[in-house]
Amino acid sequence: MNKKLLTALALLAVALTSCGTKPSQPPAVSAGDSPPAVSQEPAASQEPQKPTVADGAWELIEADYQAPAQSSRLDNIEIPDYNGMDKDAFYDRAYELGFNSETGPYPVWAESMMLSNIGRYAAYSSNKDCLDPPNYTGRSVFLLDVATGEEKVLLSGTDGHSYYCMNWLDEEHMLCIDEEWNYFLCNVDSGALRLDHPFESSWRPVGFRYSTFVEQVDQELRMVRIERDGTGTVTELARAPIDGEQVKSCAIFDDGSYVCYILQKDMMSFDRYIVLWDTATGQMTEIEPPQMTTGEDNMGAVGVEPWYSWAFAVEFHVADTPEPNGHNELWTYSCDGWEAVDRDHGQVSSVN
């Protein structure tokens, strides 16, 4: 493997552990009443001429790929005591107050923990601040500064609502949701802002890239952007129908020009399809997967991420016979001309 691919693979390993790739740091947001906002990238000077999907080609990156497990990054994270209670004392008090792990209300010390892209922060759900009536139905989102061990509440369930982590957008902002399917943009310094964008689907958002994300609403994909003006406005950039039941994984180019996703057309089947969405034209193109190194046909795509700014990386699981549990292979897909385009900033004009 050449030096360029070794460097790229190292970066992708970090990206696959946290539902997104490592972005550049945004400007700091002041604490207090200032609403959270995501940094604004400068617009591209002009839209480059797009290559056709027919120009695309696969390249093998790793024949025996082992993606780092998210859980391994969380193994050494310790949750500090809360109001003098450690984990055991919390559960003891919760059970004394009538909490029940089988019938509810359920005591939750820390669950659904998500580490930020670089690893500075860990966010998780807990109701350790909601033990006393009438708050026992609530659940909060806590933020832990891994470097200092300091903890604070981003969204408090003491208002009776339950809040949950969804995904880190960058190192300082994350998307959260409540039990009524309202979105919240949380900033590690200045708290939370409710977004003017109701959650309209039984599926969670399927792909994120900085302040842009893709959500599945029934048999349709919608790409939306959280505006960077602190108003909570969410702008729809593009939408297109999908020929299937559920999108399993999704990746977005920085400029929003292309989206690559893995589609399960029938929930009764394990077949997975790789689709490239040109958001400017609305064209959906199924991509034929590459031939695996073992020559096996019993394989399926399990994940996709942006690869730098000029390709998509797709992870395949191969259920081959030499290995009892099969093995995974990592491939990139790119089109002629993509590598010559600076996609690090801006957006395509058709979706502004």
N, C-alpha and C positions, 0 to 999 in steps of 0.2 A: 504494500500500500504506500503511495507516495506521500510526501510531507503535507501537501494541500489537503488530502483526504483525512489524514490523521488529525489535523487541526480541526477540520469540519466535524469529524465524528465526536471529538471531545466536546464541542459546543452543543451538538445535538443531544448528547447524553444528559446534559443539564436540562435541555428544553423538554425532553420527554418525561421528566420527573414531575413537572409542575403545570401540565396543561398549557404550555406556552413557551415561547423562546425568550431568551434573555434580552430585554430591551435596554435602551439607554435610559439613564436616570432623568426624570423630569425636574424642572425647577422646584425648589422647596415651596410649600404652601404655608402661609402664616397661620398660627393657631388663633383660636378665638371664634369670632362669628363668621370668618371668611369661609365660604363653602368650598368643598374640594373641587379640584379641577385637574384635568389631565393635560400634560404639556402639548402645545401645538407645534406640529412639524411644519416647516415651510412648504409651500405648494411647489410642485414640479413646474419647471419653466415651460415645458411643452410635453405633449403626449407622444411617446415613441410609437413607431409603427409596429403593430403586433404581428408576431409570427403565427402561422396557423398551427392548430393542434396536431395536424398530420406530420409536422416536423419533429414531434417529440421522440425521445429515446430514453431507454433505461440504462442505468449504470450501477453495477454492484459495488456497494460500499463495504459490507461486512457479511461474510458467508455464515458465520456463527455468532449472531448478534445477541448480546445480553444487556437488555435495557436496565439501568439502575432502578431499583424499586423505590417508590416514594416512601414506603414505610421505613426503609433503611436510613433515610435522612432524618427521620423523626425519633429514632431509637434513643438518642442521648439527650432529648429535650425534656427538661423537668418543669412541671407546672408548680409554681410557687403556692404557698399557703394563702388562703383567702380569709380575711378577718379572723386570723388566728386558727383557722381550720385547715388541717391537711386533708388528703383524700379520704382516709379512713374516718376521720371525725365528721367530714361532710356527709358521708353515707349514713353514719350513725344518727346524726341529727335529722337527716331526711326521712329515715324510717320511723323515727320517733314522731315526726309530724304527719305521718300517714302516707308518705310516698311509697310506691310499690313497683318493683322492677318487672312484675308480670302483668298487673292490671292497670297501672298508672295511678296518679301521675308519676312519671319516671324520673328518678334522680340521675342527673348527667353531670359528671365532674368535668370531662373534656372529651368531646368526640368530633369526628369529621375534621380533624386537624389538617390544615393546608399550609405548607411552607411557601414563603414568597420565592420569587424566581432566583434571587441570589442567595437567599437563606437567612436574611437579617431578621425577618419576622415570621411568627407562626400565628395563625388565626384559627379559632375553634369555637364550637358551640358549647354552652354550659348553662345550667340553671342554678349555680351555686349562689347567685345573688337574688334568687327568686323563691326562696324556701318559705317565706312567711306569707300567709294569706293577706290580701287576695291575689298575690303575685305568683302563686305556685303553678299557674298555667303557662307562664312566660318562659322564654329561653333567650339567652343573650349571646352576642358574638364578642368574644374576648380577643385581645391582641397581646401577644407576648413578644417583647424585644429579646431575641435570643442572646444578643451580645451582653446586655445588662441584666437580664432576668426580671426586668420590670414588666408589669402587666396592667392593662387598662381595658375598659369596656368601650367598644365601638358602637354597639347597638344594644340597648338595655331592655330586657324582657320584663322589667318591673312595670311597664305600661300594659302588661297582659298579652302582648304579642310574642310570637316565636320567630326568631331571626336565625338565618342559616348562611354559611359561607358558600359562595358559588365558584369564584375563580379570581385569582390575582390578575390584574391587568398590567401592572408593572410593579416596581419595588415599593411603591408608596400608595397604590390604589387597588382596591378589590371590589368586586361586585357581590352583593348580598341580596337575599330575598326573604320575605316574611311569609307567614302561613296564608296570607290573602293574595299571594303572587304579585306583590309589589317589589320593584327593583330599588336597591339603594347603592349609591356610590360611596364607599368609605375611604377616607383619607387617614393615614396613620397619625397625622398631626392635628387635623381640624374636625374630626368627627364624620358624620354621615349626612348625605343629601338624598332625599327621595327623588327618583327619576320619574319624569312624565312619560312613562312607557309601561303599561300593564303587561303582565306575563300572560300570553294568550294560548298557551300550548300545554299539552300533557307531557311534552318532552322539555328537558332543560336546554339552555343554549348549547349548541354543539361545537362551536369553535370560537376562539378569541384571538385577537391581535391588537395589543395596546388598547385604545378606546373603541375599537371596532369589534363587533361580534356577530355571529350568524346564529339564528334560531330557526328551529323547525316548527311551523304552525300547520298542523294537519299534513297535507301532501304538498307543502310549499316551503321553500327556504327564503328567509329574509335577512339581508345584511344591513345592520344599523350601526350608527356611530353616536357615542356619547359626546355631546358638544362640550367644548373646553371653556365655556363662558361662565360656568358656575350656576346656570339656571335650572339644571336638571333636564334640559331638553335632549331628546333622542331623535335623530334624523334617520329616516329610512333611505338607504343608498341604492338598494337593488332588491328585486325579488324574482323568483322563478319557480315553476312547478317541478316536483321530483317524481320520478317513475318508480316508486317503491314506498315501503312503510316507515322505515326508520334510518336516519343517518347515524352511524356508529362513531365516526370520527371525522374531523373537519379541520382544514388549515387554510389560512388566508394570507395572500401576499400583502406586504406592507402598504402598498398603494391601493389595495382592494380590487385590482384588475382581474385577478383569478382566484378562484376558490377550488380546492381539491378536497373531495370527501369520499368516504367509504359508505356505501349504501347497501342495506339489507332490504331487498325487494319484498321478501315474504318472510314473516316472523316464524313460520313453520320450517323454514329452510336455513341452512348455515351458509348458503352462498353469499359472498360479498362482492360488490362491484365497485370499481374505482372510477369516479366521474370527475371531469374537469368542467368547471362553470366559468365561462367568460362573462363577467358581470356587465360589461358594456353592451354586448349583443344579446345576452340571455341564452346563448347557446350552451347546451349540455352535451358533453361528449364522453362516452364510455371509453376508458383506456384499457387496452389488452394488457394483462399482467405479464411480466417477464418469465422466462423459463428458469425455474429454480436450479441451483447448482447440483442438487441430487437428481434432477430430472423427474421429481415426483409431481403429480398433478393434484394430489390432495392437500392443497394449501389454501390459505385465506388471508386477506389483508386485515390487520388488527389495529393499525394506527397510522396517522399521517401528520407530518409537521412541516413548516417551512424549512427549507435548507438554504441558509444564507438568504439572499434576495433573488436567486435565479433558478430555484428548483424546489420540488417537493420531495420529501423523504417519506417513503412508505415502508412500514415494517410488515413482513409476512411471517405467518406461522406455518411451518411445513410438518405435517403429520407423517413423517417418513418412518420406515420400519427399523432402520439401524438403531434409532434412539427411542426408548419407550414413550417419552413425552414429546417427541419431535424436536425441532429446533427452529430458531427464528433467523431470518435473513433481512438485511437492510439494503434497500435500493433507493436511488434517486431517479426522478423523472423530470426532464426539462425539455424545452423546445429551443430550436436554433434561434439565436438572437436574444434569449432571456438573459444570458450571462453578460451581455454587453450593455444592459440597461441598468441604470442606477435606480433601484426601487426602494431605497431606504427612506425616502421622504415623499410627501405629497400624495395626491390621489388622482385617479384618472378623471378626465374632464366629464365623462359621461355620467358619473355618479356623484358629482359635487352638489 
